[in-house]
Amino acid sequence: MSEDRETTAGNGPPPLPSTVKKVQLGDREIYLVGTAHVSKQSVQDVRDTIEAVEPDTVCVELCEARFRNITDRDQWKRTNIVKIIREKKAMLLLSSLIMTSFQRRIAARLGVTPGAEMVEAIEQAKKRGAKLVLVDRDIQITLRRTWGLLSLWSKMKMMTQLVGSLFLAEEIDEQTIEELKQEEKLAGVLEMLATEFPTVKGTLIDERDVYLSQKIKAAEGRKIVAVLGAGHVPGIVREIEKDTPLAPLEQLPRRPFWPQILKWGIPAAIISLLAYGFLTGDTERSWESIWIWVLVNGSLSALGALLALGHPLTILTAFLAAPLTSLNPMIAAGWVSGLAQAVVKKPTVEDLENLPDAITTVKGFWLNPVSRILLVVVLSNLGSTLGTFIGGSWIAGRSLS
């Protein structure tokens, strides 16, 4: 059972913001505060709600990693970029940085710190002695489930729109942010997301609605205030009375079988075609095919490193590595070129400290040594992938003609 809490007058309890929705579960009262992560008003809404309710527990839409991000400003200093590359997390981190960049630029325009409403909730919980509970799913699981369930076309489309977001913050003002917290506006935005990227809405919104609702319900206390993105409130109200197991939502998706076939099959086919040419005595055509493979694959991977503004040695490394790594599915050209970039332009502690501010501009995003390494990895890999399909198709056409 739920009800909206509007501003009240008189001598009763202090008024609650209109963004608060109350859910009654037996003798427990749960107050859901719908916020925007770059809204000054959301900070005030959180403060007013906690002051009025005096909760036993404050739940925040954070996982351990995001909690550390907003409470430990020195965390960037300890980033191990080489470890990130080796663990194949460069793409996830780059996507996260792009989204963070979008939030930071909007926040700077509106004069608020991103996530300030969560910081306010944390501080209010400490101030009043309320128990603080982190109720969100681990960000790495969310991102990996989202990315892993996307098709290749959807991944390309998503990255295009993420990169495009680097140029959009100037179009958003405070009034737009506040309007987006309204339920009817949110419904329209979520409907658009479901149409464009149904899988993304499923993992970023719907799954987390379930996860957040069950974590909030499991929190101790008779009075609970939960501080959440406004987009999650309707789903939480819908899901919180259900008993849904969370284990399936914490599992990483199984990798589809066909990419594994392509990953091993294409190199095997290329090697077989080259070997066939040599065995049948058509050595001249086989050598030409080898040069096609080297030049197409190497050039496109090097072009990716160049677009990332990689060091000349990094670009050369991408060119030399791509033709070989494309024939070995266990290694990617971007990993090799990214590590080369990390060696020749090793990030300093100052670079890591400056990263949060650097990513607020397109120029800073490309010039900061940390984000540039990630761009080298991703764009070199993209170039090598294109080179594999283009070069492989060219060689196959020549061999079968």
C-alpha positions as semicolon CSV with decimal commas, in nm:
position;residue;x (nm);y (nm);z (nm)
1;M;0,000;0,000;0,000
2;S;0,143;0,340;-0,094
3;E;0,044;0,705;-0,090
4;D;0,192;1,036;-0,204
5;R;0,295;1,278;0,068
6;E;0,216;1,639;-0,020
7;T;0,308;1,954;0,171
8;T;0,085;2,005;0,474
9;A;0,018;2,299;0,702
10;G;-0,076;2,343;1,065
11;N;0,072;2,219;1,387
12;G;0,121;1,857;1,280
13;P;0,442;1,689;1,167
14;P;0,677;1,891;0,946
15;P;0,571;1,883;0,581
16;L;0,723;1,633;0,341
17;P;0,828;1,719;-0,015
18;S;0,597;1,616;-0,297
19;T;0,875;1,391;-0,430
20;V;0,826;1,155;-0,133
21;K;0,610;0,845;-0,160
22;K;0,514;0,653;0,152
23;V;0,479;0,275;0,154
24;Q;0,317;0,098;0,448
25;L;0,435;-0,259;0,511
26;G;0,252;-0,388;0,818
27;D;0,364;-0,168;1,104
28;R;0,665;-0,037;0,910
29;E;0,673;0,297;0,729
30;I;0,899;0,335;0,426
31;Y;0,949;0,678;0,272
32;L;1,088;0,677;-0,083
33;V;1,255;1,006;-0,175
34;G;1,274;1,043;-0,554
35;T;1,580;1,247;-0,649
36;A;1,794;1,358;-0,939
37;H;2,169;1,315;-0,892
38;V;2,243;1,671;-1,008
39;S;1,960;1,858;-0,838
40;K;1,994;2,119;-0,561
41;Q;1,629;2,068;-0,471
42;S;1,689;1,696;-0,421
43;V;1,948;1,774;-0,153
44;Q;1,689;1,986;0,029
45;D;1,422;1,717;-0,017
46;V;1,647;1,459;0,148
47;R;1,726;1,689;0,440
48;D;1,361;1,786;0,492
49;T;1,239;1,425;0,476
50;I;1,492;1,288;0,725
51;E;1,427;1,579;0,962
52;A;1,052;1,521;0,944
53;V;1,048;1,140;0,962
54;E;1,337;1,087;1,208
55;P;1,400;0,739;1,065
56;D;1,563;0,440;1,229
57;T;1,734;0,356;0,901
58;V;1,844;0,552;0,594
59;C;1,883;0,352;0,273
60;V;2,079;0,497;-0,017
61;E;2,094;0,390;-0,381
62;L;2,464;0,307;-0,362
63;C;2,679;-0,004;-0,372
64;E;3,012;-0,034;-0,189
65;A;3,212;0,090;-0,489
66;R;2,994;0,396;-0,550
67;F;2,985;0,467;-0,177
68;R;3,366;0,480;-0,175
69;N;3,362;0,702;-0,484
70;I;3,159;0,975;-0,317
71;T;3,306;0,944;0,033
72;D;3,673;0,891;-0,056
73;R;3,782;1,166;-0,293
74;D;4,136;1,027;-0,302
75;Q;4,029;0,693;-0,449
76;W;4,139;0,792;-0,801
77;K;4,498;0,813;-0,676
78;R;4,495;0,437;-0,623
79;T;4,366;0,345;-0,969
80;N;4,579;0,069;-1,125
81;I;4,533;0,131;-1,496
82;V;4,750;-0,166;-1,597
83;K;4,538;-0,400;-1,385
84;I;4,223;-0,261;-1,547
85;I;4,359;-0,336;-1,894
86;R;4,470;-0,687;-1,801
87;E;4,132;-0,765;-1,643
88;K;3,957;-0,652;-1,965
89;K;3,769;-0,375;-1,783
90;A;3,885;-0,082;-1,998
91;M;3,558;-0,062;-2,190
92;L;3,348;-0,072;-1,873
93;L;3,559;0,197;-1,707
94;L;3,553;0,416;-2,017
95;S;3,172;0,388;-2,038
96;S;3,146;0,474;-1,670
97;L;3,374;0,776;-1,714
98;I;3,166;0,904;-2,006
99;M;2,847;0,881;-1,797
100;T;3,025;1,047;-1,505
101;S;3,146;1,321;-1,738
102;F;2,788;1,390;-1,845
103;Q;2,672;1,420;-1,483
104;R;2,966;1,638;-1,380
105;R;2,916;1,886;-1,662
106;I;2,547;1,922;-1,582
107;A;2,629;1,954;-1,212
108;A;2,890;2,224;-1,278
109;R;2,638;2,416;-1,486
110;L;2,379;2,396;-1,206
111;G;2,628;2,461;-0,925
112;V;2,586;2,129;-0,745
113;T;2,812;1,832;-0,674
114;P;2,704;1,507;-0,849
115;G;2,551;1,274;-0,592
116;A;2,515;1,554;-0,339
117;E;2,176;1,417;-0,232
118;M;2,340;1,085;-0,141
119;V;2,612;1,265;0,054
120;E;2,339;1,457;0,237
121;A;2,159;1,133;0,324
122;I;2,483;0,980;0,456
123;E;2,562;1,285;0,667
124;Q;2,207;1,309;0,802
125;A;2,214;0,940;0,900
126;K;2,539;0,991;1,092
127;K;2,413;1,310;1,252
128;R;2,095;1,147;1,381
129;G;2,240;0,807;1,469
130;A;2,030;0,626;1,209
131;K;2,158;0,307;1,054
132;L;2,294;0,356;0,700
133;V;2,224;0,077;0,449
134;L;2,362;0,053;0,095
135;V;2,088;-0,107;-0,113
136;D;2,210;-0,098;-0,473
137;R;2,357;-0,386;-0,673
138;D;2,731;-0,381;-0,733
139;I;2,799;-0,142;-1,020
140;Q;3,035;-0,387;-1,192
141;I;2,763;-0,653;-1,201
142;T;2,511;-0,404;-1,338
143;L;2,746;-0,280;-1,611
144;R;2,863;-0,628;-1,707
145;R;2,507;-0,761;-1,722
146;T;2,405;-0,463;-1,933
147;W;2,700;-0,487;-2,171
148;G;2,695;-0,866;-2,189
149;L;2,329;-0,882;-2,292
150;L;2,362;-0,625;-2,570
151;S;2,395;-0,731;-2,932
152;L;2,694;-0,608;-3,133
153;W;2,476;-0,351;-3,311
154;S;2,330;-0,229;-2,979
155;K;2,680;-0,198;-2,833
156;M;2,791;0,020;-3,125
157;K;2,473;0,226;-3,100
158;M;2,514;0,265;-2,725
159;M;2,877;0,377;-2,752
160;T;2,783;0,628;-3,022
161;Q;2,520;0,781;-2,796
162;L;2,751;0,777;-2,495
163;V;3,022;0,962;-2,690
164;G;2,754;1,201;-2,818
165;S;2,661;1,279;-2,457
166;L;2,998;1,452;-2,422
167;F;2,849;1,739;-2,623
168;L;2,497;1,760;-2,472
169;A;2,526;1,897;-2,119
170;E;2,491;2,257;-2,234
171;E;2,132;2,189;-2,341
172;I;2,012;2,090;-1,993
173;D;1,912;2,343;-1,727
174;E;1,778;2,323;-1,373
175;Q;1,415;2,338;-1,481
176;T;1,468;2,039;-1,711
177;I;1,623;1,838;-1,427
178;E;1,334;1,914;-1,191
179;E;1,077;1,827;-1,459
180;L;1,242;1,490;-1,513
181;K;1,163;1,398;-1,151
182;Q;0,791;1,422;-1,225
183;E;0,631;1,080;-1,272
184;E;0,464;1,157;-1,605
185;K;0,790;1,291;-1,750
186;L;0,982;0,992;-1,620
187;A;0,735;0,753;-1,778
188;G;0,800;0,911;-2,117
189;V;1,177;0,893;-2,077
190;L;1,166;0,529;-1,964
191;E;0,936;0,440;-2,253
192;M;1,187;0,592;-2,497
193;L;1,469;0,396;-2,331
194;A;1,267;0,075;-2,354
195;T;1,207;0,136;-2,724
196;E;1,567;0,220;-2,809
197;F;1,744;-0,021;-2,573
198;P;1,503;-0,272;-2,414
199;T;1,791;-0,474;-2,267
200;V;1,946;-0,163;-2,110
201;K;1,619;-0,063;-1,946
202;G;1,583;-0,419;-1,822
203;T;1,921;-0,427;-1,646
204;L;1,965;-0,062;-1,545
205;I;1,608;0,009;-1,436
206;D;1,376;-0,292;-1,405
207;E;1,622;-0,534;-1,245
208;R;1,745;-0,272;-1,005
209;D;1,386;-0,178;-0,913
210;V;1,349;-0,537;-0,792
211;Y;1,690;-0,542;-0,624
212;L;1,644;-0,208;-0,449
213;S;1,292;-0,294;-0,331
214;Q;1,401;-0,621;-0,169
215;K;1,706;-0,463;-0,005
216;I;1,495;-0,179;0,135
217;K;1,236;-0,425;0,263
218;A;1,511;-0,629;0,433
219;A;1,650;-0,322;0,612
220;E;1,592;-0,301;0,987
221;G;1,375;-0,039;1,151
222;R;1,010;0,064;1,171
223;K;1,074;0,397;0,998
224;I;1,291;0,388;0,688
225;V;1,386;0,668;0,449
226;A;1,522;0,547;0,113
227;V;1,700;0,798;-0,110
228;L;1,674;0,690;-0,473
229;G;1,679;0,813;-0,829
230;A;1,326;0,924;-0,912
231;G;1,310;0,678;-1,201
232;H;1,318;0,385;-0,957
233;V;1,035;0,494;-0,728
234;P;0,736;0,364;-0,931
235;G;0,904;0,027;-0,985
236;I;0,997;-0,007;-0,618
237;V;0,641;0,068;-0,510
238;R;0,526;-0,204;-0,752
239;E;0,784;-0,463;-0,638
240;I;0,833;-0,407;-0,267
241;E;0,542;-0,619;-0,150
242;K;0,667;-0,918;-0,349
243;D;0,921;-1,171;-0,224
244;T;1,173;-1,199;-0,506
245;P;1,505;-1,389;-0,478
246;L;1,804;-1,172;-0,564
247;A;2,059;-1,439;-0,656
248;P;1,958;-1,451;-1,027
249;L;2,007;-1,073;-1,049
250;E;2,363;-1,101;-0,919
251;Q;2,478;-1,354;-1,178
252;L;2,680;-1,252;-1,482
253;P;2,517;-1,343;-1,813
254;R;2,643;-1,643;-2,002
255;R;2,834;-1,552;-2,310
256;P;2,651;-1,652;-2,630
257;F;2,812;-1,932;-2,824
258;W;2,828;-1,770;-3,168
259;P;3,082;-1,495;-3,077
260;Q;3,314;-1,769;-2,955
261;I;3,275;-1,943;-3,291
262;L;3,359;-1,620;-3,474
263;K;3,648;-1,541;-3,240
264;W;3,819;-1,871;-3,314
265;G;3,667;-1,946;-3,653
266;I;3,776;-1,632;-3,840
267;P;4,148;-1,664;-3,748
268;A;4,133;-2,037;-3,829
269;A;3,975;-1,962;-4,167
270;I;4,234;-1,694;-4,252
271;I;4,525;-1,920;-4,157
272;S;4,372;-2,207;-4,353
273;L;4,331;-1,994;-4,666
274;L;4,691;-1,872;-4,646
275;A;4,822;-2,223;-4,586
276;Y;4,613;-2,359;-4,872
277;G;4,768;-2,107;-5,109
278;F;5,119;-2,208;-5,016
279;L;5,041;-2,579;-5,034
280;T;4,889;-2,551;-5,381
281;G;5,185;-2,355;-5,513
282;D;5,010;-2,017;-5,540
283;T;5,270;-1,855;-5,318
284;E;5,254;-1,514;-5,484
285;R;4,883;-1,473;-5,411
286;S;4,935;-1,600;-5,054
287;W;5,208;-1,344;-4,991
288;E;4,980;-1,073;-5,131
289;S;4,706;-1,190;-4,895
290;I;4,947;-1,173;-4,601
291;W;5,034;-0,814;-4,691
292;I;4,663;-0,732;-4,719
293;W;4,605;-0,876;-4,373
294;V;4,898;-0,689;-4,220
295;L;4,826;-0,354;-4,383
296;V;4,447;-0,350;-4,338
297;N;4,445;-0,485;-3,983
298;G;4,750;-0,291;-3,868
299;S;4,648;0,036;-4,032
300;L;4,296;0,042;-3,887
301;S;4,420;-0,045;-3,538
302;A;4,691;0,222;-3,566
303;L;4,425;0,468;-3,684
304;G;4,229;0,394;-3,366
305;A;4,537;0,466;-3,155
306;L;4,594;0,785;-3,354
307;L;4,234;0,902;-3,298
308;A;4,293;0,846;-2,926
309;L;4,599;1,075;-2,956
310;G;4,829;0,791;-2,860
311;H;5,207;0,832;-2,850
312;P;5,384;0,756;-3,184
313;L;5,531;0,439;-3,029
314;T;5,180;0,340;-2,922
315;I;5,053;0,387;-3,277
316;L;5,342;0,178;-3,411
317;T;5,271;-0,089;-3,150
318;A;4,906;-0,103;-3,253
319;F;5,010;-0,143;-3,618
320;L;5,252;-0,426;-3,540
321;A;5,034;-0,603;-3,283
322;A;4,696;-0,606;-3,458
323;P;4,780;-0,850;-3,743
324;L;4,915;-1,098;-3,486
325;T;4,662;-1,052;-3,206
326;S;4,374;-1,083;-3,454
327;L;4,492;-1,438;-3,517
328;N;4,513;-1,510;-3,143
329;P;4,173;-1,473;-2,970
330;M;4,342;-1,476;-2,629
331;I;4,505;-1,135;-2,685
332;A;4,358;-0,808;-2,814
333;A;4,546;-0,537;-3,000
334;G;4,406;-0,273;-2,766
335;W;4,554;-0,442;-2,462
336;V;4,900;-0,436;-2,619
337;S;4,874;-0,076;-2,742
338;G;4,714;0,035;-2,413
339;L;4,998;-0,114;-2,212
340;A;5,246;0,052;-2,449
341;Q;5,075;0,387;-2,392
342;A;5,084;0,329;-2,015
343;V;5,460;0,267;-2,035
344;V;5,559;0,559;-2,258
345;K;5,317;0,806;-2,093
346;K;5,282;0,663;-1,745
347;P;5,007;0,844;-1,552
348;T;5,118;1,033;-1,244
349;V;4,932;1,071;-0,917
350;E;4,844;1,423;-1,030
351;D;4,688;1,285;-1,350
352;L;4,474;1,051;-1,143
353;E;4,375;1,335;-0,908
354;N;4,279;1,553;-1,206
355;L;4,076;1,284;-1,381
356;P;3,734;1,374;-1,228
357;D;3,775;1,736;-1,344
358;A;3,943;1,650;-1,675
359;I;3,653;1,440;-1,800
360;T;3,415;1,736;-1,778
361;T;3,542;1,863;-2,115
362;V;3,599;1,682;-2,443
363;K;3,952;1,823;-2,461
364;G;4,030;1,712;-2,106
365;F;3,886;1,368;-2,169
366;W;4,123;1,315;-2,461
367;L;4,429;1,479;-2,304
368;N;4,427;1,330;-1,955
369;P;4,683;1,044;-1,963
370;V;4,449;0,805;-1,777
371;S;4,141;0,844;-1,995
372;R;4,365;0,855;-2,304
373;I;4,497;0,508;-2,223
374;L;4,140;0,378;-2,206
375;L;4,062;0,545;-2,539
376;V;4,372;0,382;-2,691
377;V;4,256;0,039;-2,573
378;V;3,900;0,077;-2,700
379;L;3,973;0,249;-3,032
380;S;4,268;0,022;-3,117
381;N;4,049;-0,281;-3,053
382;L;3,772;-0,133;-3,265
383;G;4,014;-0,068;-3,551
384;S;4,154;-0,420;-3,526
385;T;3,805;-0,570;-3,529
386;L;3,712;-0,375;-3,841
387;G;4,043;-0,476;-3,996
388;T;3,972;-0,842;-3,925
389;F;3,637;-0,834;-4,103
390;I;3,754;-0,616;-4,393
391;G;4,088;-0,790;-4,442
392;G;3,940;-1,133;-4,389
393;S;3,662;-1,072;-4,643
394;W;3,914;-0,939;-4,896
395;I;4,140;-1,243;-4,857
396;A;3,847;-1,485;-4,875
397;G;3,721;-1,318;-5,193
398;R;4,066;-1,342;-5,355
399;S;4,115;-1,705;-5,253
400;L;3,776;-1,821;-5,375
401;S;3,783;-1,631;-5,703
